[in-house]
Amino acid sequence: MLSYMTTTLAVHRDTAASLFGFGLNLLLPAPRQRSIVLLFARSGLRPKSTYDSQLTKDVAMNIVAEEHWVQKGPVKLSVYRKHDVDRSEKPVLFMVHGSTFSSRGTYDVMVDGNTDYSAMEHFARLGYDVWTMDHEGYGFSDRTDSNSGIMVGVGDLQAAVPLVLEKSRQAWVFLYGESSGAIKAGAYTNLEPSRVARLMMHAHTHHGKNAPEMQRRRSIIEQLKATPRRPFGKAQIDNVFNRDKSGQVDPAIISGWRSSR
């Protein structure tokens, strides 16, 4: 039996809403955000929209954020929504976060009033009803002794998606996941295919034979088993923004992260 409660928060497009803190935010680099947008364009997702295709900050839209809560047994899970309240029958986009950061820090970051870092804001402006959630042990969801593995995340989605479908009055979702979130999304789709119209997997770990990342993890398996939470500090922040290609992110963003620690 699922139970939930809802809080609606008005969001003004020019309001700064950056949240700095453990496990809450990834200030998504603009090149990476563009890759997400490109991925959706290639996937053929086309909401029924009457909005001008040129999205600018002065477009008047009534974007609101809603906080929802759902129970997965004894575990209380945070579910988060962004959409334009003036529209109805919007296609649902559900975004699944990975193993390092929680939902809003990955998909809904605004810096100094700039919404360009928010993937949720972007797709809400395109006409989607955008949802995400904090998995068990992340963000605003309950902390437990679990390491929040893939199947734990699948259970989280099984608890949250019925709520999303009820609130949105839709029969299925477009499901997007990145990193380990992509693996959770894929596993969930295998179990609940009728609730997923389209699955999009981005930057998931390669699990094939002799995959370098899997070999690295095997080499520290006892360390990983010893604690359900990974270390997270300034070194990890620097690594997030520079491990693929350094110099692609506004230094002010990285500095803000460092000073918040």
Secondary structure, 3 states (H helix, E strand, C coil): CCCEEEEEEECCCCCCCCCCCCCCECCCCHHHHHHHHHHHHHHCCCCCCCCCCCCCCCCCCCEEEEEEEEEECCEEEEEEEEEECCCCCCCEEEEECCCCCCHHHHHCCCECCEHHHCHHHHHHHHCCEEEEECCCCCCCCCCCCCCCCHHHHHHHHHHHHHHHHHHHCCCCEEEEEECHHHHHHHHHHHHCHHHEEEEEEECCCCCCCCCHHHHHHHHCHHHHHHCCCCCCCHHHHHHHHHCCCCCCCCHHHHHHHHHHC
